Amino acid sequence: MKKILFLVAMIAALASCKDKKMVVMSKGKAEINTDAKTIKATDGSGHEEQEVTLGGGKTVFKLSTPAGEATVELLENGLYIVNVKNDTIIGSYQRYSDPSASKQSMTQDELKKQLDSLQLLSQGKNISAANRNFYILPNTATKITDNTNAMVVGPYHRMRSAEKVDGKDPEVYRFYSIKEIREMILKLQVLTTPEKK
């Protein structure tokens, strides 16, 4: 019985050491070596994401990517995005809402406000941890939250369904490539332009 309790205690202790998680976003599959602390990426095809759970404390990875060589430090516990694409990744926290309660249309003022916000994001302006929005350059890592169980929806992926867990709203972050953001801006500009008579 003592051996079983000891084993359960060891498993619980090991599980509690997994205080850091990174989501590596790449074009084509990246090679992640957690022992050597290296991430190698080539300019492959398609968007790829790999989630890796790490222990607590400072973690440093050396990157070798199409954007060059770099080193990233994951200092605190939490959830990180590591961008090894040759493209900027932009994203933000998405407020949870029940699909049946979500708004199906927007006013012109709401469209213009969203357009202004996207234009600022695409320029790397109005970015802050307090705003929970992120502008992640190639060969960089950014902590997005303390919650390692938060949901990350990456570029070129559709939003998945999310449910409340233990009565709490899910913590969801949606990311886009800068190309996707520019395409959204163009679509919104068309919608905010008055029709010619």
Residue frames as a rotation matrix with the C-alpha (Angstrom) as fourth column:
MET 1
0.568 0.823 0.000 0.00
0.823 -0.568 0.000 0.00
0.000 0.000 -1.000 0.00
LYS 2
0.414 -0.502 -0.760 2.87
0.172 -0.776 0.606 2.38
-0.894 -0.382 -0.235 0.85
LYS 3
-0.642 -0.676 0.361 4.41
0.447 0.053 0.893 1.71
-0.623 0.735 0.268 -2.58
ILE 4
-0.104 0.696 0.711 1.15
0.971 -0.085 0.225 2.63
0.217 0.713 -0.666 -4.31
LEU 5
0.800 0.395 -0.452 0.81
0.524 -0.827 0.205 5.85
-0.293 -0.401 -0.868 -2.28
PHE 6
-0.028 -0.905 -0.425 4.44
0.166 -0.424 0.890 6.72
-0.986 -0.046 0.162 -3.04
LEU 7
-0.650 -0.181 0.738 3.86
0.715 0.183 0.675 6.08
-0.257 0.966 0.010 -6.76
VAL 8
0.378 0.863 0.334 0.73
0.903 -0.424 0.072 8.26
0.204 0.274 -0.940 -6.76
ALA 9
0.683 -0.192 -0.705 2.65
0.280 -0.822 0.496 11.03
-0.675 -0.536 -0.507 -4.95
MET 10
-0.419 -0.907 0.036 5.50
0.309 -0.105 0.945 10.82
-0.854 0.407 0.325 -7.50
ILE 11
-0.376 0.373 0.849 3.08
0.921 0.045 0.388 11.01
0.107 0.927 -0.360 -10.45
ALA 12
0.717 0.684 -0.134 1.35
0.697 -0.705 0.131 14.03
-0.005 -0.187 -0.982 -8.89
ALA 13
0.344 -0.682 -0.645 4.72
0.178 -0.627 0.758 15.71
-0.922 -0.375 -0.094 -8.28
LEU 14
-0.661 -0.591 0.462 5.84
0.529 0.070 0.846 15.12
-0.532 0.804 0.267 -11.87
ALA 15
0.017 0.761 0.649 2.52
0.971 -0.167 0.171 16.40
0.239 0.627 -0.741 -13.22
SER 16
0.800 0.316 -0.510 2.81
0.486 -0.840 0.241 19.60
-0.352 -0.441 -0.826 -11.18
CYS 17
-0.163 -0.939 -0.303 6.27
0.331 -0.341 0.880 20.27
-0.930 0.043 0.366 -12.73
LYS 18
-0.467 0.056 0.882 4.66
0.884 0.015 0.467 20.72
0.012 0.998 -0.056 -16.15
ASP 19
0.089 0.483 -0.871 4.10
0.607 -0.720 -0.337 24.42
-0.789 -0.499 -0.357 -15.61
LYS 20
-0.237 -0.259 -0.936 5.03
-0.517 -0.783 0.347 25.68
-0.823 0.566 0.051 -19.05
LYS 21
0.200 0.328 0.923 3.66
0.641 0.669 -0.376 24.93
-0.741 0.667 -0.076 -22.49
MET 22
-0.474 -0.314 -0.822 4.66
-0.397 -0.757 0.518 26.24
-0.786 0.572 0.234 -25.90
VAL 23
0.614 0.591 0.523 2.80
0.361 0.379 -0.852 26.13
-0.702 0.712 0.019 -29.18
VAL 24
-0.501 -0.839 -0.211 5.33
0.049 -0.271 0.961 26.17
-0.864 0.471 0.177 -32.03
MET 25
0.688 0.725 -0.042 3.88
0.069 -0.122 -0.990 27.63
-0.723 0.678 -0.134 -35.24
SER 26
-0.450 -0.891 -0.056 5.74
-0.131 0.004 0.991 26.82
-0.883 0.454 -0.118 -38.44
LYS 27
0.432 0.444 -0.785 5.37
-0.869 -0.029 -0.494 26.52
-0.242 0.895 0.374 -42.20
GLY 28
0.247 -0.335 -0.909 5.79
-0.272 0.877 -0.397 22.80
0.930 0.346 0.125 -42.67
LYS 29
0.914 0.172 -0.368 6.66
0.253 0.466 0.848 20.62
0.317 -0.868 0.382 -39.69
ALA 30
0.344 -0.804 0.486 9.40
-0.780 -0.532 -0.328 21.91
0.522 -0.266 -0.810 -37.36
GLU 31
0.187 -0.393 -0.900 11.88
0.402 0.867 -0.295 19.61
0.896 -0.307 0.320 -35.63
ILE 32
0.485 0.040 0.873 11.68
-0.688 -0.599 0.410 20.18
0.540 -0.800 -0.263 -31.88
ASN 33
0.009 -0.553 -0.833 14.35
0.399 0.766 -0.504 18.63
0.917 -0.328 0.228 -29.65
THR 34
0.807 0.413 0.422 13.43
-0.189 -0.497 0.847 19.25
0.559 -0.763 -0.323 -26.01
ASP 35
0.727 -0.616 -0.302 16.63
0.643 0.458 0.614 17.61
-0.240 -0.641 0.729 -24.73
ALA 36
-0.312 -0.889 0.336 18.98
0.950 -0.297 0.097 19.72
0.013 0.349 0.937 -26.86
LYS 37
0.150 0.508 -0.848 16.59
0.467 -0.793 -0.391 22.73
-0.871 -0.338 -0.356 -26.60
THR 38
-0.862 -0.395 -0.317 16.56
-0.108 -0.467 0.878 23.33
-0.494 0.791 0.360 -30.36
ILE 39
0.351 0.914 0.202 13.86
0.230 0.125 -0.965 24.04
-0.908 0.385 -0.166 -32.91
LYS 40
-0.808 -0.581 -0.092 14.66
0.005 -0.163 0.987 23.68
-0.589 0.797 0.135 -36.61
ALA 41
0.340 0.936 0.090 12.23
0.237 0.008 -0.972 24.80
-0.910 0.352 -0.219 -39.29
THR 42
-0.809 -0.461 0.365 12.38
0.462 -0.113 0.880 24.95
-0.365 0.880 0.305 -43.06
ASP 43
-0.540 0.638 -0.549 10.12
-0.676 -0.717 -0.168 26.88
-0.501 0.280 0.819 -45.41
GLY 44
-0.871 0.255 0.419 7.75
0.355 0.917 0.180 23.96
-0.339 0.306 -0.890 -46.03
SER 45
-0.678 0.712 0.182 4.15
-0.131 -0.361 0.923 24.04
0.723 0.603 0.338 -47.11
GLY 46
0.260 0.920 -0.293 1.07
0.319 0.204 0.925 24.64
0.911 -0.334 -0.241 -45.02
HIS 47
-0.016 -0.164 0.986 0.67
-0.796 -0.595 -0.112 25.91
0.605 -0.787 -0.121 -41.48
GLU 48
0.054 -0.047 -0.997 1.73
0.373 0.927 -0.024 23.51
0.926 -0.371 0.067 -38.72
GLU 49
0.240 0.011 0.971 1.36
-0.817 -0.538 0.208 23.70
0.524 -0.843 -0.120 -34.95
GLN 50
-0.014 -0.270 -0.963 3.01
0.362 0.896 -0.256 21.55
0.932 -0.352 0.085 -32.30
GLU 51
0.635 0.285 0.718 2.24
-0.556 -0.477 0.680 21.77
0.536 -0.832 -0.144 -28.60
VAL 52
-0.085 -0.754 -0.652 5.03
0.299 0.604 -0.738 20.90
0.950 -0.257 0.174 -26.17
THR 53
0.925 0.356 0.134 4.73
-0.047 -0.242 0.969 20.71
0.377 -0.903 -0.207 -22.38
LEU 54
-0.070 -0.996 0.050 7.84
0.077 -0.056 -0.995 21.76
0.995 -0.066 0.081 -20.44
GLY 55
0.041 -0.005 -0.999 8.85
0.971 0.236 0.039 21.89
0.235 -0.972 0.015 -16.79
GLY 56
0.927 0.312 -0.208 9.00
0.366 -0.873 0.321 25.04
-0.081 -0.374 -0.924 -14.69
GLY 57
0.216 -0.879 -0.425 11.87
0.350 -0.336 0.874 27.50
-0.911 -0.338 0.235 -14.52
LYS 58
0.210 -0.244 -0.947 13.80
-0.704 -0.710 0.027 29.26
-0.679 0.661 -0.321 -17.26
THR 59
0.310 -0.109 0.944 13.90
0.545 0.834 -0.083 27.47
-0.779 0.541 0.318 -20.63
VAL 60
0.048 -0.386 -0.921 16.03
-0.627 -0.730 0.273 28.61
-0.778 0.564 -0.277 -23.58
PHE 61
0.520 0.129 0.844 15.64
0.501 0.754 -0.424 27.30
-0.692 0.644 0.327 -27.14
LYS 62
-0.554 -0.667 -0.499 17.97
-0.207 -0.470 0.858 27.89
-0.807 0.578 0.122 -30.09
LEU 63
0.564 0.816 0.125 16.07
0.045 0.121 -0.992 28.46
-0.824 0.565 0.032 -33.35
SER 64
-0.760 -0.647 -0.062 17.22
-0.048 -0.039 0.998 27.71
-0.648 0.761 -0.001 -36.86
THR 65
0.183 0.957 0.227 14.56
0.497 0.109 -0.861 28.88
-0.848 0.270 -0.455 -39.30
PRO 66
0.197 -0.053 0.979 14.03
0.961 -0.185 -0.203 30.52
0.192 0.981 0.015 -42.73
ALA 67
0.907 0.165 0.387 14.21
0.106 -0.980 0.168 33.86
0.407 -0.111 -0.907 -40.87
GLY 68
0.092 -0.967 0.240 17.70
-0.478 -0.254 -0.841 32.98
0.874 -0.038 -0.485 -39.56
GLU 69
-0.292 -0.304 -0.907 19.22
0.626 0.656 -0.421 31.92
0.723 -0.691 -0.001 -36.24
ALA 70
-0.035 0.298 0.954 17.86
-0.563 -0.794 0.228 33.13
0.825 -0.530 0.195 -32.91
THR 71
-0.807 -0.121 -0.578 17.50
0.404 0.601 -0.689 32.28
0.431 -0.790 -0.437 -29.24
VAL 72
0.028 0.850 0.526 14.25
-0.348 -0.485 0.803 32.55
0.937 -0.206 0.282 -27.31
GLU 73
-0.950 -0.308 -0.050 13.84
-0.032 0.257 -0.966 32.50
0.310 -0.916 -0.254 -23.54
LEU 74
0.169 0.978 -0.124 10.71
0.037 0.119 0.992 31.22
0.985 -0.172 -0.016 -21.84
LEU 75
-0.660 -0.614 0.432 11.24
-0.304 -0.308 -0.901 32.68
0.687 -0.726 0.017 -18.38
GLU 76
-0.547 0.541 0.639 7.97
-0.792 -0.086 -0.605 32.32
-0.272 -0.837 0.475 -16.50
ASN 77
-0.770 0.423 0.477 5.46
0.396 0.904 -0.163 29.52
-0.500 0.063 -0.864 -16.29
GLY 78
0.004 0.842 -0.539 2.51
-0.388 -0.496 -0.777 29.80
-0.921 0.212 0.325 -18.67
LEU 79
0.434 0.271 0.859 1.51
0.649 0.568 -0.507 29.32
-0.625 0.777 0.070 -22.30
TYR 80
-0.217 -0.644 -0.734 3.82
-0.249 -0.690 0.679 30.61
-0.944 0.330 -0.011 -25.06
ILE 81
0.938 0.273 0.212 3.57
0.153 0.220 -0.963 30.97
-0.309 0.937 0.165 -28.83
VAL 82
-0.133 -0.987 -0.093 6.90
0.025 -0.097 0.995 30.37
-0.991 0.130 0.038 -30.62
ASN 83
0.843 0.451 -0.292 6.88
-0.211 -0.221 -0.952 31.72
-0.494 0.865 -0.091 -34.18
VAL 84
-0.240 -0.932 0.272 9.33
0.050 0.268 0.962 29.91
-0.969 0.245 -0.017 -36.47
LYS 85
0.520 0.448 0.728 7.50
0.794 0.061 -0.605 31.00
-0.315 0.892 -0.324 -39.63
ASN 86
-0.706 -0.688 0.168 8.94
0.695 -0.629 0.348 33.61
-0.133 0.362 0.922 -41.97
ASP 87
-0.275 0.754 0.597 5.80
0.270 -0.535 0.800 35.68
0.923 0.381 -0.056 -41.28
THR 88
-0.884 0.033 0.466 4.39
-0.419 -0.495 -0.761 37.76
0.206 -0.868 0.451 -38.44
ILE 89
-0.430 0.770 -0.471 1.58
0.666 0.623 0.411 36.21
0.610 -0.137 -0.781 -36.40
ILE 90
-0.799 0.265 0.540 -1.10
-0.446 -0.863 -0.237 38.47
0.403 -0.430 0.808 -34.92
GLY 91
-0.296 0.739 -0.605 -3.74
0.466 0.665 0.584 37.45
0.834 -0.109 -0.541 -32.41
SER 92
-0.620 0.164 0.767 -5.84
-0.635 -0.680 -0.368 38.25
0.462 -0.715 0.525 -29.39
TYR 93
-0.899 0.409 0.160 -8.09
0.111 0.564 -0.818 36.92
-0.425 -0.717 -0.552 -26.67
GLN 94
-0.659 0.751 -0.043 -11.58
-0.159 -0.083 0.984 36.05
0.735 0.655 0.174 -27.90
ARG 95
-0.635 0.505 0.584 -14.48
-0.734 -0.160 -0.660 36.63
-0.240 -0.848 0.473 -25.53
TYR 96
-0.944 0.322 0.076 -16.60
0.330 0.935 0.128 33.51
-0.030 0.146 -0.989 -25.18
SER 97
-0.467 0.880 -0.085 -20.23
-0.805 -0.463 -0.371 33.75
-0.366 -0.105 0.925 -26.19
ASP 98
-0.274 0.504 0.819 -22.93
0.205 0.863 -0.462 31.18
-0.940 0.042 -0.340 -26.68
PRO 99
-0.938 -0.137 0.319 -23.56
0.329 -0.062 0.942 30.83
-0.109 0.989 0.103 -30.46
SER 100
-0.118 0.977 0.178 -27.30
0.950 0.059 0.307 31.30
0.290 0.205 -0.935 -29.91
ALA 101
0.584 0.315 -0.748 -26.64
0.629 -0.758 0.172 34.62
-0.513 -0.571 -0.641 -28.16
SER 102
-0.491 -0.862 -0.122 -24.05
0.565 -0.423 0.709 35.95
-0.663 0.279 0.695 -30.62
LYS 103
0.154 0.490 -0.858 -24.82
-0.271 -0.814 -0.513 38.93
-0.950 0.311 0.008 -32.79
GLN 104
0.202 0.011 0.979 -25.51
0.749 0.642 -0.162 38.17
-0.631 0.766 0.122 -36.45
SER 105
0.475 -0.037 0.879 -25.07
0.714 -0.568 -0.409 41.70
0.515 0.822 -0.243 -37.85
MET 106
-0.282 -0.643 -0.712 -22.98
0.868 -0.487 0.096 44.80
-0.409 -0.590 0.696 -37.21
THR 107
0.817 0.470 -0.333 -23.60
0.326 -0.854 -0.405 48.51
-0.475 0.223 -0.851 -37.57
GLN 108
0.682 -0.580 0.446 -21.35
0.314 -0.318 -0.894 50.67
0.660 0.750 -0.035 -39.74
ASP 109
0.524 -0.486 0.700 -19.84
-0.762 -0.634 0.131 52.16
0.380 -0.602 -0.702 -36.57
GLU 110
0.660 -0.256 0.707 -19.00
-0.345 0.732 0.587 48.68
-0.667 -0.631 0.395 -35.23
LEU 111
0.804 -0.363 0.471 -17.44
0.593 0.544 -0.593 47.73
-0.040 0.756 0.653 -38.58
LYS 112
0.608 -0.579 0.543 -15.34
-0.102 -0.736 -0.670 50.90
0.787 0.352 -0.506 -38.62
LYS 113
0.559 -0.384 0.735 -14.20
-0.823 -0.149 0.549 50.27
-0.101 -0.911 -0.399 -35.05
GLN 114
0.717 -0.283 0.638 -13.17
0.147 0.955 0.258 46.70
-0.682 -0.091 0.726 -35.96
LEU 115
0.767 -0.430 0.476 -11.39
0.513 -0.035 -0.858 47.99
0.385 0.902 0.194 -39.08
ASP 116
0.577 -0.551 0.603 -9.46
-0.575 -0.798 -0.179 50.58
0.580 -0.244 -0.777 -37.04
SER 117
0.606 -0.310 0.733 -8.47
-0.603 0.422 0.677 47.93
-0.519 -0.852 0.069 -34.51
LEU 118
0.759 -0.305 0.576 -7.23
0.495 0.844 -0.207 45.54
-0.423 0.442 0.791 -37.23
GLN 119
0.723 -0.508 0.467 -5.24
0.193 -0.501 -0.843 48.32
0.663 0.700 -0.265 -38.93
LEU 120
0.513 -0.539 0.669 -3.51
-0.837 -0.487 0.250 49.16
0.191 -0.688 -0.700 -35.63
LEU 121
0.644 -0.240 0.726 -2.77
-0.226 0.847 0.480 45.47
-0.731 -0.473 0.491 -34.98
SER 122
0.830 -0.303 0.468 -1.31
0.557 0.482 -0.676 45.02
-0.020 0.822 0.569 -38.48
GLN 123
0.510 -0.658 0.554 1.08
-0.139 -0.699 -0.702 47.90
0.849 0.281 -0.448 -37.73
GLY 124
-0.186 -0.579 -0.794 2.08
0.702 0.487 -0.520 46.46
0.687 -0.654 0.316 -34.36
LYS 125
-0.733 -0.002 0.680 0.32
-0.316 -0.885 -0.343 49.32
0.602 -0.466 0.648 -32.52
ASN 126
0.079 0.791 0.607 -1.91
-0.943 -0.139 0.302 49.17
0.323 -0.597 0.735 -29.45
ILE 127
0.304 -0.091 -0.948 -0.30
0.024 0.996 -0.088 45.82
0.953 0.004 0.304 -28.55
SER 128
-0.380 -0.463 0.801 -0.03
-0.818 -0.235 -0.524 44.97
0.431 -0.854 -0.290 -24.86
ALA 129
-0.870 0.046 -0.490 -0.41
0.229 0.920 -0.319 42.10
0.436 -0.390 -0.811 -22.43
ALA 130
-0.767 0.618 -0.174 -3.14
-0.056 -0.334 -0.941 44.14
-0.640 -0.711 0.291 -20.70
ASN 131
-0.136 0.711 -0.690 -5.10
-0.940 -0.313 -0.136 44.29
-0.313 0.630 0.711 -23.98
ARG 132
-0.010 0.003 1.000 -4.41
-0.100 0.995 -0.004 40.56
-0.995 -0.100 -0.010 -24.47
ASN 133
0.986 0.164 -0.035 -3.38
-0.054 0.108 -0.993 41.06
-0.159 0.981 0.116 -28.09
PHE 134
0.286 -0.915 0.284 -0.13
0.117 0.328 0.938 39.95
-0.951 -0.235 0.200 -29.64
TYR 135
0.865 -0.227 -0.447 2.17
-0.498 -0.279 -0.821 40.82
0.061 0.933 -0.355 -32.56
ILE 136
0.548 -0.625 0.555 4.66
-0.060 0.633 0.772 37.95
-0.834 -0.457 0.309 -32.81
LEU 137
0.412 -0.508 -0.756 7.56
-0.901 -0.352 -0.254 38.51
-0.138 0.786 -0.603 -35.20
PRO 138
0.750 -0.243 -0.615 9.46
-0.097 0.880 -0.465 35.61
0.654 0.409 0.637 -36.83
ASN 139
-0.092 -0.856 -0.509 11.98
0.415 0.432 -0.801 33.88
0.905 -0.285 0.315 -34.52
THR 140
-0.660 -0.073 0.748 10.36
-0.582 -0.580 -0.570 35.14
0.475 -0.812 0.340 -31.33
ALA 141
-0.458 0.543 -0.704 8.39
0.680 0.724 0.116 33.67
0.573 -0.425 -0.701 -28.43
THR 142
-0.586 0.359 0.726 5.61
-0.515 -0.857 0.009 35.44
0.626 -0.368 0.688 -26.54
LYS 143
-0.901 0.367 -0.230 3.86
0.413 0.564 -0.715 34.45
-0.133 -0.740 -0.660 -23.35
ILE 144
-0.590 0.739 0.324 0.12
-0.062 -0.442 0.895 34.80
0.805 0.508 0.307 -23.89
THR 145
0.451 0.768 0.455 -1.33
-0.594 -0.122 0.795 33.63
0.666 -0.629 0.401 -20.57
ASP 146
-0.446 -0.517 0.730 -0.59
-0.892 0.324 -0.315 31.92
-0.074 -0.792 -0.606 -17.26
ASN 147
0.342 0.728 0.594 -3.23
-0.596 0.657 -0.462 29.32
-0.726 -0.196 0.659 -18.15
THR 148
-0.714 -0.691 -0.108 -1.50
-0.542 0.450 0.710 26.41
-0.442 0.566 -0.696 -19.91
ASN 149
-0.549 0.598 0.584 -4.94
0.582 0.775 -0.246 24.92
-0.600 0.205 -0.773 -20.67
ALA 150
-0.004 0.533 -0.846 -6.08
-0.389 -0.780 -0.490 27.93
-0.921 0.328 0.210 -22.72
MET 151
0.415 0.240 0.878 -7.24
0.649 0.599 -0.470 27.15
-0.638 0.764 0.092 -26.27
VAL 152
-0.338 -0.573 -0.747 -5.13
-0.297 -0.688 0.662 28.45
-0.893 0.446 0.063 -29.17
VAL 153
0.634 0.498 0.592 -6.62
0.488 0.336 -0.806 28.67
-0.600 0.799 -0.030 -32.66
GLY 154
-0.292 -0.940 -0.178 -3.83
0.344 -0.277 0.897 29.24
-0.892 0.201 0.405 -35.17
PRO 155
-0.350 0.069 -0.934 -3.63
-0.717 -0.662 0.220 30.92
-0.603 0.747 0.281 -38.57
TYR 156
-0.580 0.170 -0.797 -5.59
-0.726 0.336 0.600 29.35
0.370 0.926 -0.072 -41.43
HIS 157
-0.855 0.366 -0.367 -7.77
0.462 0.860 -0.217 27.37
0.236 -0.355 -0.904 -38.99
ARG 158
-0.095 0.903 0.419 -11.44
-0.079 -0.427 0.901 27.90
0.992 0.052 0.112 -38.32
MET 159
-0.487 0.031 0.873 -12.63
-0.845 -0.271 -0.462 28.65
0.222 -0.962 0.159 -34.82
ARG 160
-0.674 0.249 -0.696 -13.57
0.236 0.965 0.116 25.47
0.700 -0.086 -0.709 -33.00
SER 161
0.479 0.854 0.204 -16.40
-0.073 -0.193 0.978 25.10
0.875 -0.484 -0.030 -30.56
ALA 162
-0.754 -0.656 -0.009 -15.56
-0.003 0.017 -1.000 25.72
0.657 -0.754 -0.015 -26.94
GLU 163
0.334 0.895 -0.297 -17.58
0.304 0.196 0.932 24.88
0.892 -0.402 -0.207 -23.87
LYS 164
0.326 -0.144 0.935 -17.67
-0.827 -0.523 0.208 26.05
0.459 -0.840 -0.289 -20.29
VAL 165
-0.113 -0.408 -0.906 -15.65
0.258 0.869 -0.423 23.86
0.960 -0.281 0.007 -17.92
ASP 166
-0.418 0.054 -0.907 -16.81
0.901 0.156 -0.406 23.70
0.119 -0.986 -0.113 -14.31
GLY 167
0.528 0.787 -0.321 -19.05
0.801 -0.587 -0.121 26.71
-0.283 -0.193 -0.939 -14.99
LYS 168
0.045 -0.602 -0.797 -16.13
0.058 -0.795 0.604 28.86
-0.997 -0.073 -0.001 -16.25
ASP 169
0.907 0.216 -0.360 -15.90
-0.304 -0.255 -0.918 30.39
-0.290 0.943 -0.166 -19.71
PRO 170
0.567 -0.745 0.351 -13.09
0.796 0.605 -0.003 28.94
-0.210 0.281 0.937 -21.85
GLU 171
0.350 -0.570 -0.743 -9.97
-0.213 -0.822 0.529 31.06
-0.912 -0.027 -0.409 -22.38
VAL 172
0.517 -0.033 0.855 -9.52
0.756 0.485 -0.439 31.26
-0.400 0.874 0.276 -26.16
TYR 173
0.001 -0.583 -0.813 -6.87
-0.254 -0.786 0.563 33.05
-0.967 0.206 -0.149 -28.24
ARG 174
0.759 0.305 0.575 -7.23
0.483 0.329 -0.811 33.42
-0.437 0.894 0.103 -32.03
PHE 175
-0.106 -0.885 -0.453 -4.15
-0.054 -0.449 0.892 34.02
-0.993 0.119 0.000 -34.21
TYR 176
0.916 0.347 0.202 -3.80
0.213 0.006 -0.977 35.02
-0.340 0.938 -0.068 -37.87
SER 177
-0.177 -0.917 0.358 -0.94
0.955 -0.072 0.286 35.50
-0.237 0.392 0.889 -40.29
ILE 178
-0.458 -0.028 -0.888 -0.35
0.064 -0.998 -0.001 39.12
-0.886 -0.058 0.459 -41.21
LYS 179
-0.989 0.128 -0.074 -1.52
-0.076 -0.012 0.997 38.20
0.127 0.992 0.021 -44.74
GLU 180
-0.385 0.899 -0.210 -4.90
0.851 0.434 0.296 37.07
0.357 -0.065 -0.932 -43.34
ILE 181
-0.117 0.303 -0.946 -5.23
0.677 -0.673 -0.299 40.32
-0.727 -0.675 -0.126 -41.35
ARG 182
-0.786 -0.228 -0.575 -4.55
-0.203 -0.782 0.589 42.40
-0.584 0.579 0.568 -44.48
GLU 183
-0.846 0.532 0.021 -7.21
0.258 0.376 0.890 40.41
0.466 0.759 -0.455 -46.38
MET 184
-0.137 0.810 -0.570 -9.73
0.989 0.082 -0.121 41.04
-0.051 -0.581 -0.812 -43.58
ILE 185
-0.408 -0.084 -0.909 -8.94
0.265 -0.964 -0.030 44.75
-0.874 -0.254 0.415 -43.69
LEU 186
-0.978 0.022 -0.208 -9.66
-0.204 -0.313 0.928 44.85
-0.045 0.949 0.311 -47.43
LYS 187
-0.541 0.829 -0.140 -13.00
0.647 0.517 0.560 43.04
0.537 0.213 -0.816 -46.95
LEU 188
-0.041 0.519 -0.854 -14.03
0.901 -0.351 -0.256 45.41
-0.432 -0.779 -0.454 -44.15
GLN 189
-0.727 -0.271 -0.631 -13.03
0.026 -0.929 0.368 48.45
-0.686 0.251 0.683 -46.21
VAL 190
-0.887 0.460 0.052 -15.43
0.105 0.092 0.990 47.30
0.450 0.883 -0.130 -48.93
LEU 191
-0.186 0.870 -0.457 -18.23
0.900 0.338 0.277 46.89
0.395 -0.359 -0.846 -46.36
THR 192
-0.034 0.129 -0.991 -17.65
0.731 -0.673 -0.113 50.35
-0.682 -0.728 -0.072 -44.88
THR 193
-0.954 -0.279 -0.107 -17.66
0.118 -0.680 0.723 52.12
-0.274 0.678 0.682 -48.26
PRO 194
-0.141 0.963 -0.230 -21.02
-0.254 -0.259 -0.932 53.75
-0.957 -0.073 0.281 -49.08
GLU 195
-0.116 0.191 0.975 -22.73
0.817 0.577 -0.016 52.45
-0.565 0.794 -0.223 -52.19
LYS 196
-0.912 -0.208 -0.353 -22.56
-0.035 -0.819 0.572 54.73
-0.408 0.535 0.740 -55.23
LYS 197
0.048 0.995 0.085 -25.90
0.295 0.067 -0.953 55.91
-0.954 0.071 -0.290 -56.59
